[in-house]
Amino acid sequence: MPETIYDVAIIGGGPGGYTAAFRAGQLGLKTCLIEKDEKLGGTCLHVGCIPTKALLFNAEVYDHLKAAEEYGIEGLGKGKLNWRAIQDRKNKIVSKHTKGLDFLVKKNKVDRVVGFGRLMGPAKGGIHTVQVSGADGKTSEVKTKNIILATGSFARLLPGLQADDRILTNIEVLSLPDIPKSMVIIGAGAVGVEFASIYRTFGSEVTLLEVLPRLVPVEDEEVSKELLRSFKKKGINCFVNTKVDKAEKTKNGVVVSFTPQGEAQQKLEAEKVLIAVGRGPNTENIGLERTPNIKTERGFLHTNEWMETGEKGIYAIGDIVAGLPQLAHVGAMCGVVAVTRVAGKPAKAVNKNRIPGCTYCEPQIGSVGLTEAKAKEAGYQVKVGKFPFTANSKATIINNHEGFIKVVSDAKYGEILGVHIIGPLATELICEAVTAMEMEATVEDMMFTIHAHPTVSEGLLDAFGAVEGKAINF
Ligand SMILES: Cc1cc2nc3c(=O)[nH]c(=O)nc-3n(C[C@H](O)[C@H](O)[C@H](O)COP(=O)(O)OP(=O)(O)OC[C@H]3O[C@@H](n4cnc5c(N)ncnc54)[C@H](O)[C@@H]3O)c2cc1C
């Protein structure tokens, strides 16, 4: 049998890698997907996006049930959480979608190889070799014209700490045996605040420690302020500008020593500590040293806008790419761009200013484009419109009317520079703002776009109107 030479081999079967593989199949490319684990889906499906959102849904329902009498539903009592059932439901959702990926591999005629993929150096005669090591120690080779690296990321820990049953990363925290009585969360980025939301709703005493001056530091300042207000109201202890000095295990838990700026050191004992201080790239040991033209920065790979590294025929996508937010939908779109280029078809590069950032804590956050501060820094003459959800009738109906929508626009031409939402359905609503910006709609275009009534999305119509001082409902 002649040796198979693939058009593209993808290393890593997370949302970046599997999306690239499925689109490659759709484009008629002979495609191989190399994943070290038996299951496809990566961080996102197994220990990231999907299980966290499953738990957040439990939390949302539980919160609604706590207000049952307000809705006129009597007889439910205080309610009690069945942690085992919550975990089972989450696991079933993950399994269902893992099976879905197996089906899509076949549907898109992708060859799947289980094993750890490693580059073997630049192409020889236009053909690259990937060495694949199986769990049994046996190695094989995959020959391919192009390679896409999509090896993802790992949770960073603090120096000297190791994950175990008390010091947790996103992996351990998703399958705890019980709901902990107390938890300290180090890091108030998306991962930290989502778990703060989940476990606080489930009844844990939660303390959030953030070294930067605000929660969700990449978001617009007003969004951070609103989240802090809301979290404090829910009883989450929040410390910003706070440095964690050490975490030490005790007989029953962990003592965390931390120093808020300008104050004395404090100590707090909790049953569990979650470390959510960012994610490093899985790029060690994948043969990068053999391909000197691939440029790296602290392990992250540099690419051009078509996701090409400096080595001909080798692309990189997803969490390992320098300068891109580590989000599943970013990795997935980068995968689409890369394989479209491999297929020689016209593609559209990812525009960093059109990437929705979604945080699914309660209240939810959805944002796109420049924050007010960044727009000013970039030299724009900024005009802002803000609409509070308290004035939106649907938000009142669904009993979720905290927060606001903020539109950041350019005063001269009405260009939409950024939209920042905190409140009900923010992670769904932001899609409209992304589409508007992608289509280069102006504030005026959006002010004449009919939004159904009563909907939470009408809030966007009011927020665009607010830029011109013409919100109808506020
Ligand atoms: C708790 C948490 C919640 C999150 N929630 C969201 C969210 O709601 N929305 C969102 O957009 N993002 C979310 N993210 C981020 C999202 O999970 C990542 O951005 C996304 O998974 C990155 O996709 P990827 O394909 O680059 O890498 P990964 O998903 O990490 O997948 C990489 C895959 O490559 C495999 N692999 C690694 N090295 C090799 C090798 N050498 N050979 C073969 N296989 C290899 C790994 O086993 C893995 O399956 C969350 C992350 C966390 C931790």
The ligand as an SDF file (V2000), in Angstrom:
LIG
                    3D

 53 58  0  0  0  0  0  0  0  0999 V2000
  -12.7510   26.5840   33.4980 C   0  0  0  0  0  0  0  0  0  0  0  0
  -12.6680   27.0840   32.0930 C   0  0  0  0  0  0  0  0  0  0  0  0
  -13.7990   27.5910   31.5010 C   0  0  0  0  0  0  0  0  0  0  0  0
  -13.7380   28.0650   30.2040 C   0  0  0  0  0  0  0  0  0  0  0  0
  -14.8740   28.5550   29.6480 N   0  0  0  0  0  0  0  0  0  0  0  0
  -14.8330   29.0440   28.3990 C   0  0  0  0  0  0  0  0  0  0  0  0
  -15.9940   29.5230   27.7840 C   0  0  0  0  0  0  0  0  0  0  0  0
  -17.0740   29.5160   28.3750 O   0  0  0  0  0  0  0  0  0  0  0  0
  -15.9210   29.9860   26.5300 N   0  0  0  0  0  0  0  0  0  0  0  0
  -14.7240   30.0020   25.8370 C   0  0  0  0  0  0  0  0  0  0  0  0
  -14.7080   30.4530   24.6900 O   0  0  0  0  0  0  0  0  0  0  0  0
  -13.6040   29.5360   26.3850 N   0  0  0  0  0  0  0  0  0  0  0  0
  -13.6320   29.0540   27.6490 C   0  0  0  0  0  0  0  0  0  0  0  0
  -12.4920   28.5340   28.1830 N   0  0  0  0  0  0  0  0  0  0  0  0
  -11.2660   28.5170   27.3730 C   0  0  0  0  0  0  0  0  0  0  0  0
  -11.2920   27.3350   26.3840 C   0  0  0  0  0  0  0  0  0  0  0  0
  -11.4750   26.1370   27.0990 O   0  0  0  0  0  0  0  0  0  0  0  0
  -10.0090   27.2950   25.5880 C   0  0  0  0  0  0  0  0  0  0  0  0
   -9.7870   28.5520   24.9910 O   0  0  0  0  0  0  0  0  0  0  0  0
  -10.0940   26.2340   24.5070 C   0  0  0  0  0  0  0  0  0  0  0  0
  -10.2970   24.9590   25.0320 O   0  0  0  0  0  0  0  0  0  0  0  0
   -8.7970   26.2350   23.6900 C   0  0  0  0  0  0  0  0  0  0  0  0
   -8.9230   25.3450   22.6470 O   0  0  0  0  0  0  0  0  0  0  0  0
   -7.6570   24.6490   21.9940 P   0  0  0  0  0  0  0  0  0  0  0  0
   -8.1790   23.7800   20.9160 O   0  0  0  0  0  0  0  0  0  0  0  0
   -6.6280   25.6620   21.6700 O   0  0  0  0  0  0  0  0  0  0  0  0
   -7.0090   23.7790   23.1660 O   0  0  0  0  0  0  0  0  0  0  0  0
   -7.5750   22.6750   24.1630 P   0  0  0  0  0  0  0  0  0  0  0  0
   -9.0270   22.7500   24.3240 O   0  0  0  0  0  0  0  0  0  0  0  0
   -6.7290   22.7860   25.3690 O   0  0  0  0  0  0  0  0  0  0  0  0
   -7.2670   21.3290   23.4270 O   0  0  0  0  0  0  0  0  0  0  0  0
   -5.9700   20.9160   23.1580 C   0  0  0  0  0  0  0  0  0  0  0  0
   -5.9720   19.4190   22.9010 C   0  0  0  0  0  0  0  0  0  0  0  0
   -4.6980   19.0310   22.4270 O   0  0  0  0  0  0  0  0  0  0  0  0
   -4.3180   17.7900   23.0360 C   0  0  0  0  0  0  0  0  0  0  0  0
   -2.8610   17.7350   22.9820 N   0  0  0  0  0  0  0  0  0  0  0  0
   -1.9780   18.5240   23.6250 C   0  0  0  0  0  0  0  0  0  0  0  0
   -0.7220   18.2340   23.2350 N   0  0  0  0  0  0  0  0  0  0  0  0
   -0.8220   17.2360   22.3230 C   0  0  0  0  0  0  0  0  0  0  0  0
    0.1210   16.5330   21.5350 C   0  0  0  0  0  0  0  0  0  0  0  0
    1.4200   16.8410   21.5450 N   0  0  0  0  0  0  0  0  0  0  0  0
   -0.3270   15.5680   20.7220 N   0  0  0  0  0  0  0  0  0  0  0  0
   -1.6510   15.2800   20.6490 C   0  0  0  0  0  0  0  0  0  0  0  0
   -2.5830   15.9190   21.3610 N   0  0  0  0  0  0  0  0  0  0  0  0
   -2.1730   16.9090   22.1730 C   0  0  0  0  0  0  0  0  0  0  0  0
   -4.9140   17.8930   24.4230 C   0  0  0  0  0  0  0  0  0  0  0  0
   -5.0820   16.6020   24.9870 O   0  0  0  0  0  0  0  0  0  0  0  0
   -6.2410   18.5880   24.1380 C   0  0  0  0  0  0  0  0  0  0  0  0
   -7.2660   17.6630   23.8530 O   0  0  0  0  0  0  0  0  0  0  0  0
  -12.5150   28.0290   29.4900 C   0  0  0  0  0  0  0  0  0  0  0  0
  -11.3720   27.5060   30.0660 C   0  0  0  0  0  0  0  0  0  0  0  0
  -11.4480   27.0330   31.3600 C   0  0  0  0  0  0  0  0  0  0  0  0
  -10.2100   26.4570   31.9730 C   0  0  0  0  0  0  0  0  0  0  0  0
  1  2  1  0
  2  3  1  0
  2 52  2  0
  3  4  2  0
  4  5  1  0
  4 50  1  0
  5  6  2  0
  6  7  1  0
  6 13  1  0
  7  8  2  0
  7  9  1  0
  9 10  1  0
 10 11  2  0
 10 12  1  0
 12 13  2  0
 13 14  1  0
 14 15  1  0
 14 50  1  0
 15 16  1  0
 16 17  1  0
 16 18  1  0
 18 19  1  0
 18 20  1  0
 20 21  1  0
 20 22  1  0
 22 23  1  0
 23 24  1  0
 24 25  2  0
 24 26  1  0
 24 27  1  0
 27 28  1  0
 28 29  2  0
 28 30  1  0
 28 31  1  0
 31 32  1  0
 32 33  1  0
 33 34  1  0
 33 48  1  0
 34 35  1  0
 35 36  1  0
 35 46  1  0
 36 37  1  0
 36 45  1  0
 37 38  2  0
 38 39  1  0
 39 40  1  0
 39 45  2  0
 40 41  1  0
 40 42  2  0
 42 43  1  0
 43 44  2  0
 44 45  1  0
 46 47  1  0
 46 48  1  0
 48 49  1  0
 50 51  2  0
 51 52  1  0
 52 53  1  0
M  END
$$$$
